[in-house]
Amino acid sequence: MTSPATAPPPPANLKRIVTASLIGTTIEWYDFFLYGSAAALVFNKLFFPGSDPLVGTLLSFLTYAVGFAARPLGALVFGHYGDRIGRKKLLVLSLLMMGGATFAIGLLPTHATIGTAAPVLLTVLRLVQGFALGGEWGGAVLLVSEHGDARRRGFWASWPQTGAPAGQLLATGVLSLLTAVLSDAAFGSWGWRIPFLLSGVLVIVGLWIRLSVDESPVFKQALAQAEARKADRGAEAEKLPLVAVLRHHWRDVLVAMGARMAENISYYVITAFILVYATTSAGVSKQTALNAVLIASAVHFVVIPAWGALSDRIGRRPVYVMGAVGVGLWMFPFFSLIDTGGFGNLILAVTVGLVLHGAMYAPQAAFFSEMFATRMRYSGASIGAQFASVAAGAPAPLIATALLADYGSSTPIALYVIAAAVLTVVAVAAAEETRHRDLADVAPPADTDRTTAAPAADARTS
């Protein structure tokens, strides 16, 4: 029988929670991806003038990577407090921080106005973005996972994941529209600021929706049990979430980090680096490249829930491995299609790449949520996901651009993604299947090891 804590809430309530998480993640990813697209298109000229164009792009992507460096710190801080005081409060704070930093970038003077202070301030604001996003992802997917129907958890938890392509779609769409209606001079002078300032409006909408949802019932139950244990004078003090994660779930953290490698690296090669490769090596205009990413992101948005639903039927691991293998096999055709310079081939290359990426990204939310006990779930899922991003997504555009500069060929870049795919397949193969686990399982007592909680964690919810 389904436990009360995991019983599905009324459909209207669940839909409101999913909508709140989706809109929040869309806004946060819009802010984050907007920076990546601007880094590829204009920041090299505005904040790093005087450099060789490719070197300027490298420096621009370096500030882009700095945002990833702050994500693990955000995961630690938001994960700690999210496991202590709740998911909802931290999600509101992350949205405010991300939106405020993005809005401030839209007001930032360029190098021509204030000199070297401009790239310094840009880097600081990028750090704030990364810190906020490091806490956003874990809370958003947990809020849905811990509310939803256990038998369809993969499907429902995949909806916050669609915030990534939705944010990419929104960011790329706004940039594509502006580059279409503005001259290069106008866009470089003031047009690039509009998408960043738009974030202020989006944050207001996101806060209004996010404040309307309830805290996770699974977390409430776990918190009540923790308070009851604290009231027992003979009970040992509850360990910090980070300490508990490293003691009881260190293997799951490593699995999550390995699982993220191919997913994270392939995504930023397909959506961010392509703006460099297509325009410099394939002779494609930036408008054409943006349009291809725009169309592919729309398809990506649609297929993610489908992959999530499939993971409910056949398991998280098979779907995840399918995506990792597919992305690895697609890399050489991916670059070959781009090299033709044809718009149709460009769309095909990016779309197939993102569809295969979706097979990893869709089940990831439920997969990572199901790995960790309730009172350490925010910390565990966030640490596993965000620490991997430092080695995966952060340097991906930098490494790809450097490989292109050194070898003048896409072959080393394809091999780079393939190596990441192999690592992900190994990590996921080493994991246990999680789709039948009960999220109502709470942190094991301090004086027991992880095996004590295993039976409860593997309890079926049907």
C-alpha positions as CSV (number, residue, x, y, z in Angstrom):
1,M,0.0,0.0,0.0
2,T,1.1,3.6,-0.6
3,S,2.1,5.3,2.6
4,P,0.3,8.5,3.5
5,A,3.4,10.6,2.9
6,T,3.7,9.4,-0.6
7,A,0.1,9.2,-1.5
8,P,-0.6,11.4,-4.6
9,P,-2.0,14.9,-3.7
10,P,-5.1,16.2,-5.4
11,P,-4.4,16.7,-9.2
12,A,-5.0,20.5,-9.0
13,N,-2.5,20.8,-6.1
14,L,0.1,18.7,-7.9
15,K,-0.3,20.6,-11.1
16,R,0.2,23.9,-9.2
17,I,3.3,22.6,-7.7
18,V,4.7,21.4,-11.0
19,T,3.8,24.7,-12.6
20,A,5.5,26.6,-9.8
21,S,8.7,24.5,-10.1
22,L,8.7,24.7,-13.9
23,I,8.3,28.5,-14.1
24,G,10.9,29.0,-11.4
25,T,13.5,26.7,-13.1
26,T,12.6,28.3,-16.5
27,I,13.4,31.8,-15.2
28,E,16.6,30.6,-13.5
29,W,17.9,28.8,-16.6
30,Y,16.9,31.7,-18.8
31,D,19.2,33.9,-16.7
32,F,22.0,31.3,-16.7
33,F,21.8,30.5,-20.4
34,L,21.4,34.1,-21.5
35,Y,24.8,34.7,-20.1
36,G,26.2,31.8,-22.1
37,S,24.7,33.0,-25.3
38,A,25.9,36.5,-24.7
39,A,29.4,35.2,-23.8
40,A,29.6,33.6,-27.2
41,L,28.1,36.5,-29.2
42,V,29.0,39.9,-27.6
43,F,30.8,39.8,-24.3
44,N,34.2,39.1,-25.9
45,K,34.0,42.5,-27.6
46,L,32.3,44.4,-24.8
47,F,34.3,43.2,-21.8
48,F,37.6,41.9,-23.4
49,P,38.4,44.2,-26.3
50,G,41.8,44.2,-28.0
51,S,42.1,40.4,-27.9
52,D,42.2,38.0,-30.8
53,P,38.6,37.1,-31.5
54,L,39.0,33.5,-30.5
55,V,41.1,34.5,-27.4
56,G,38.4,37.0,-26.5
57,T,35.8,34.3,-26.7
58,L,37.9,32.1,-24.5
59,L,38.1,34.9,-21.9
60,S,34.4,35.4,-22.2
61,F,33.8,31.7,-21.6
62,L,36.1,31.8,-18.6
63,T,33.7,34.2,-16.8
64,Y,30.9,31.8,-18.0
65,A,32.8,28.9,-16.3
66,V,33.1,30.9,-13.1
67,G,29.4,30.6,-12.6
68,F,29.8,26.8,-12.4
69,A,32.6,27.2,-9.8
70,A,30.1,28.8,-7.5
71,R,27.4,26.1,-7.9
72,P,28.9,23.6,-5.5
73,L,29.0,26.3,-2.8
74,G,25.4,27.1,-3.5
75,A,24.6,23.4,-3.3
76,L,26.2,23.1,0.1
77,V,24.5,26.2,1.6
78,F,21.1,25.7,0.1
79,G,21.2,22.0,0.6
80,H,22.0,22.4,4.3
81,Y,19.2,24.9,5.0
82,G,16.8,23.1,2.6
83,D,17.2,19.9,4.6
84,R,16.9,21.8,7.9
85,I,14.1,24.4,7.3
86,G,12.4,23.3,4.1
87,R,12.5,23.4,0.3
88,K,10.2,26.3,-0.4
89,K,12.0,29.1,1.5
90,L,15.3,28.3,-0.2
91,L,13.6,28.2,-3.7
92,V,12.3,31.7,-3.2
93,L,15.7,33.0,-2.1
94,S,17.5,31.4,-5.1
95,L,15.0,33.0,-7.5
96,L,15.6,36.4,-6.0
97,M,19.4,36.1,-6.1
98,M,19.5,34.8,-9.7
99,G,17.1,37.4,-11.0
100,G,18.8,40.3,-9.2
101,A,22.2,39.3,-10.6
102,T,20.9,39.0,-14.1
103,F,19.1,42.4,-13.9
104,A,22.3,44.0,-12.7
105,I,24.3,42.6,-15.6
106,G,21.9,44.4,-17.9
107,L,22.9,47.7,-16.2
108,L,26.6,47.0,-16.1
109,P,29.0,49.5,-17.8
110,T,31.3,47.9,-20.4
111,H,35.1,48.0,-20.6
112,A,35.0,51.1,-22.8
113,T,33.3,53.0,-19.9
114,I,35.0,51.8,-16.7
115,G,38.0,49.7,-17.9
116,T,39.1,46.6,-16.2
117,A,36.4,47.0,-13.5
118,A,33.8,45.9,-16.0
119,P,35.0,42.3,-16.4
120,V,35.6,42.1,-12.6
121,L,32.0,43.2,-11.9
122,L,30.7,40.8,-14.6
123,T,32.6,38.0,-12.9
124,V,31.1,38.8,-9.5
125,L,27.6,38.8,-10.8
126,R,28.3,35.6,-12.6
127,L,29.4,34.1,-9.3
128,V,26.0,35.1,-7.7
129,Q,24.2,33.5,-10.6
130,G,26.1,30.2,-10.1
131,F,25.6,30.3,-6.3
132,A,21.8,30.7,-6.8
133,L,21.5,28.0,-9.5
134,G,23.5,25.6,-7.3
135,G,20.6,25.7,-4.8
136,E,17.8,26.0,-7.2
137,W,17.9,22.7,-9.0
138,G,17.8,20.4,-6.0
139,G,14.9,22.2,-4.3
140,A,12.8,22.4,-7.5
141,V,13.0,18.7,-8.4
142,L,12.5,17.6,-4.8
143,L,9.4,19.7,-4.3
144,V,7.8,17.9,-7.2
145,S,9.3,14.5,-6.4
146,E,8.1,14.6,-2.8
147,H,4.6,15.7,-3.7
148,G,4.0,13.5,-6.6
149,D,2.5,10.1,-7.3
150,A,5.3,7.6,-6.7
151,R,4.2,5.4,-9.6
152,R,4.6,8.4,-12.0
153,R,7.5,10.1,-10.2
154,G,9.7,10.0,-13.3
155,F,7.1,11.8,-15.4
156,W,6.2,14.5,-12.9
157,A,9.8,15.1,-11.7
158,S,10.9,15.6,-15.3
159,W,8.7,18.7,-15.7
160,P,11.1,20.9,-13.7
161,Q,13.8,19.6,-15.9
162,T,12.0,21.1,-18.9
163,G,12.8,24.4,-17.4
164,A,16.3,24.0,-18.9
165,P,15.1,23.9,-22.6
166,A,12.4,26.4,-21.8
167,G,14.9,28.8,-20.4
168,Q,17.2,28.1,-23.3
169,L,14.2,28.6,-25.7
170,L,13.3,31.9,-24.0
171,A,16.9,33.2,-23.9
172,T,17.7,32.2,-27.4
173,G,14.4,33.4,-28.7
174,V,14.8,36.9,-27.2
175,L,18.4,37.1,-28.6
176,S,17.4,35.8,-32.0
177,L,14.6,38.4,-32.2
178,L,16.8,41.2,-31.2
179,T,19.6,40.2,-33.6
180,A,17.0,40.0,-36.4
181,V,15.5,43.4,-35.8
182,L,18.6,45.3,-34.7
183,S,21.8,46.1,-36.6
184,D,25.0,44.6,-35.3
185,A,26.0,48.0,-34.0
186,A,22.7,48.6,-32.2
187,F,22.8,45.2,-30.6
188,G,26.4,45.5,-29.5
189,S,25.7,49.0,-28.1
190,W,22.5,48.6,-26.1
191,G,20.3,45.8,-27.5
192,W,22.1,43.0,-25.6
193,R,21.0,44.6,-22.3
194,I,17.2,44.1,-23.0
195,P,17.1,40.3,-22.3
196,F,19.0,40.8,-19.0
197,L,16.6,43.6,-17.9
198,L,13.6,41.5,-18.8
199,S,14.6,39.1,-16.0
200,G,13.3,41.6,-13.5
201,V,9.7,41.1,-14.8
202,L,10.1,37.4,-15.0
203,V,11.2,37.1,-11.4
204,I,8.1,39.0,-10.2
205,V,5.9,36.5,-12.0
206,G,8.0,33.5,-10.7
207,L,7.8,34.7,-7.1
208,W,4.1,35.2,-7.2
209,I,3.6,31.6,-8.3
210,R,6.3,30.0,-6.2
211,L,5.0,31.6,-3.0
212,S,1.6,30.0,-3.5
213,V,2.7,26.4,-3.1
214,D,3.0,24.3,0.1
215,E,6.0,22.7,1.6
216,S,6.7,19.1,0.8
217,P,4.6,16.7,3.0
218,V,7.5,14.2,3.0
219,F,9.8,16.8,4.4
220,K,7.2,17.9,7.0
221,Q,6.9,14.3,8.2
222,A,10.7,13.9,8.4
223,L,11.1,17.2,10.2
224,A,8.4,16.1,12.8
225,Q,10.2,12.9,13.4
226,A,13.5,14.7,13.8
227,E,12.0,17.1,16.3
228,A,10.6,14.1,18.2
229,R,14.0,12.5,18.4
230,K,15.5,15.8,19.5
231,A,13.0,15.9,22.4
232,D,14.2,12.5,23.6
233,R,17.1,13.4,25.8
234,G,18.7,10.1,25.3
235,A,18.8,10.5,21.5
236,E,22.0,11.5,19.8
237,A,22.2,14.9,18.3
238,E,21.2,15.0,14.6
239,K,24.2,15.2,12.3
240,L,24.6,18.0,9.8
241,P,23.1,17.0,6.4
242,L,26.5,17.2,4.7
243,V,28.1,14.9,7.3
244,A,25.2,12.5,7.0
245,V,25.4,12.4,3.2
246,L,29.2,11.7,3.3
247,R,28.6,8.9,5.8
248,H,25.6,7.2,4.4
249,H,25.5,8.2,0.8
250,W,29.0,8.8,-0.4
251,R,28.7,6.1,-3.1
252,D,25.5,7.7,-4.4
253,V,27.2,11.1,-4.6
254,L,29.9,9.5,-6.8
255,V,27.3,7.8,-9.0
256,A,25.4,11.1,-9.4
257,M,28.6,12.9,-10.3
258,G,29.6,10.3,-12.9
259,A,26.1,10.3,-14.3
260,R,26.3,14.1,-14.8
261,M,29.4,14.0,-16.9
262,A,28.0,13.1,-20.4
263,E,24.7,14.9,-19.7
264,N,26.4,18.2,-18.7
265,I,29.3,18.2,-21.2
266,S,27.2,17.3,-24.2
267,Y,24.5,19.9,-23.4
268,Y,27.0,22.8,-23.3
269,V,28.8,21.6,-26.4
270,I,25.5,21.3,-28.3
271,T,23.9,24.5,-27.2
272,A,26.7,27.0,-26.3
273,F,29.9,25.9,-28.1
274,I,27.9,25.5,-31.3
275,L,27.5,29.2,-31.5
276,V,31.2,29.5,-31.8
277,Y,31.9,26.5,-34.0
278,A,29.1,27.2,-36.5
279,T,30.0,30.8,-36.9
280,T,33.8,30.5,-37.0
281,S,34.4,27.1,-38.7
282,A,31.3,26.4,-40.7
283,G,30.7,30.0,-41.9
284,V,27.1,30.1,-40.5
285,S,25.7,33.4,-39.4
286,K,24.9,33.8,-35.7
287,Q,21.3,34.3,-36.5
288,T,21.1,31.0,-38.3
289,A,22.9,29.2,-35.4
290,L,20.6,30.8,-32.9
291,N,17.5,29.8,-34.9
292,A,18.8,26.2,-35.0
293,V,19.2,26.1,-31.2
294,L,15.8,27.7,-30.8
295,I,14.0,25.0,-32.9
296,A,15.9,22.1,-31.2
297,S,15.2,23.5,-27.7
298,A,11.5,23.4,-28.5
299,V,11.8,19.7,-29.4
300,H,13.9,19.1,-26.3
301,F,11.1,20.6,-24.1
302,V,8.6,18.1,-25.6
303,V,10.6,14.9,-25.3
304,I,11.8,15.3,-21.7
305,P,8.4,14.3,-20.1
306,A,8.2,11.4,-22.6
307,W,11.6,10.1,-21.5
308,G,10.6,10.7,-17.8
309,A,7.4,8.6,-18.4
310,L,9.5,5.8,-20.0
311,S,11.7,5.7,-17.0
312,D,8.6,5.0,-14.9
313,R,8.0,1.9,-17.1
314,I,11.4,0.4,-17.6
315,G,13.6,2.1,-14.9
316,R,15.8,5.1,-14.6
317,R,19.1,3.3,-15.5
318,P,18.1,1.9,-18.9
319,V,16.8,5.3,-20.1
320,Y,19.9,7.1,-18.8
321,V,22.3,4.7,-20.4
322,M,20.4,4.9,-23.7
323,G,20.9,8.6,-23.7
324,A,24.6,8.5,-22.8
325,V,25.4,5.9,-25.5
326,G,23.3,7.8,-28.0
327,V,25.1,11.1,-27.4
328,G,28.5,9.5,-27.7
329,L,27.6,7.8,-31.0
330,W,26.1,11.1,-32.4
331,M,29.1,13.4,-31.9
332,F,30.8,12.6,-35.2
333,P,27.6,12.9,-37.3
334,F,26.8,16.1,-35.3
335,F,29.9,18.0,-36.4
336,S,29.8,16.6,-39.9
337,L,26.2,17.9,-40.4
338,I,27.3,21.4,-39.1
339,D,30.3,21.4,-41.4
340,T,27.9,21.4,-44.4
341,G,26.7,24.9,-43.5
342,G,23.1,23.9,-44.4
343,F,20.4,25.2,-42.1
344,G,18.4,21.9,-42.3
345,N,21.5,19.9,-41.4
346,L,22.2,22.3,-38.5
347,I,18.7,21.8,-37.1
348,L,19.0,18.0,-37.5
349,A,22.4,18.0,-35.7
350,V,21.3,20.0,-32.7
351,T,17.8,18.4,-32.4
352,V,19.0,14.8,-32.4
353,G,21.7,15.7,-29.9
354,L,19.2,17.3,-27.6
355,V,16.7,14.5,-27.9
356,L,19.4,12.0,-26.9
357,H,20.5,14.4,-24.1
358,G,16.9,14.4,-22.8
359,A,17.1,10.6,-22.2
360,M,19.7,11.4,-19.5
361,Y,18.2,14.7,-18.2
362,A,14.6,13.5,-17.9
363,P,15.1,10.6,-15.4
364,Q,17.8,12.5,-13.6
365,A,15.5,14.3,-11.2
366,A,13.7,11.2,-9.9
367,F,16.9,9.1,-10.1
368,F,18.9,11.5,-7.9
369,S,16.0,12.2,-5.5
370,E,15.5,8.5,-4.9
371,M,19.1,7.9,-4.0
372,F,19.0,9.9,-0.8
373,A,17.1,9.8,2.5
374,T,14.7,12.7,3.2
375,R,16.7,14.7,5.8
376,M,19.8,14.7,3.6
377,R,18.1,14.6,0.2
378,Y,18.4,18.3,-0.7
379,S,22.1,18.2,0.2
380,G,22.8,14.8,-1.4
381,A,21.1,15.5,-4.7
382,S,22.5,19.1,-5.0
383,I,26.1,18.1,-4.1
384,G,26.1,15.2,-6.5
385,A,24.7,17.3,-9.3
386,Q,26.6,20.6,-8.8
387,F,30.0,19.3,-7.9
388,A,30.0,17.4,-11.1
389,S,29.2,20.6,-13.0
390,V,32.6,22.1,-12.1
391,A,34.4,19.3,-14.0
392,A,31.7,18.9,-16.7
393,G,29.7,21.8,-17.8
394,A,31.9,24.6,-16.5
395,P,35.0,23.8,-18.7
396,A,33.1,22.2,-21.6
397,P,32.9,25.4,-23.8
398,L,36.4,26.3,-22.8
399,I,37.9,22.9,-23.6
400,A,36.0,22.7,-26.9
401,T,37.1,26.2,-27.9
402,A,40.7,25.4,-26.9
403,L,40.7,22.1,-28.9
404,L,39.3,23.9,-31.9
405,A,42.0,26.6,-31.6
406,D,44.8,24.0,-31.2
407,Y,43.8,21.4,-33.8
408,G,41.4,23.3,-36.1
409,S,39.2,20.2,-36.2
410,S,36.1,18.9,-34.5
411,T,37.5,15.4,-34.0
412,P,39.2,16.1,-30.6
413,I,35.9,17.7,-29.4
414,A,33.9,14.7,-30.5
415,L,36.3,12.3,-28.7
416,Y,36.1,14.6,-25.6
417,V,32.3,14.1,-25.4
418,I,32.6,10.3,-26.2
419,A,35.0,9.9,-23.2
420,A,32.4,11.6,-21.0
421,A,29.7,9.3,-22.3
422,V,31.8,6.2,-21.4
423,L,32.3,7.6,-17.9
424,T,28.6,8.1,-17.4
425,V,27.7,4.6,-18.7
426,V,30.1,3.1,-16.1
427,A,28.7,5.3,-13.3
428,V,25.0,4.5,-14.0
429,A,25.8,0.8,-14.5
430,A,27.3,0.8,-11.0
431,A,24.1,2.3,-9.5
432,E,21.1,0.4,-8.2
433,E,17.7,0.8,-9.8
434,T,15.7,3.3,-7.7
435,R,12.2,3.7,-9.3
436,H,10.5,1.6,-6.6
437,R,12.0,3.5,-3.6
438,D,9.8,5.2,-1.0
439,L,10.7,8.9,-0.6
440,A,9.1,8.9,2.9
441,D,12.2,7.1,4.1
442,V,14.1,9.4,6.5
443,A,17.7,9.7,7.5
444,P,19.0,6.7,9.5
445,P,19.9,7.2,13.1
446,A,23.4,8.4,13.8
447,D,24.5,5.2,15.4
448,T,23.5,2.9,12.5
449,D,24.9,2.4,9.1
450,R,23.2,2.8,5.8
451,T,22.2,-0.8,5.5
452,T,19.8,-0.3,8.4
453,A,17.7,2.0,6.2
454,A,18.0,-0.1,3.1
455,P,14.8,-2.1,3.5
456,A,12.7,1.0,4.0
457,A,14.4,2.8,1.1
458,D,13.6,-0.1,-1.2
459,A,10.0,-0.4,-0.2
460,R,7.6,-0.5,-3.1
461,T,5.0,2.2,-3.2
462,S,2.5,0.5,-5.4
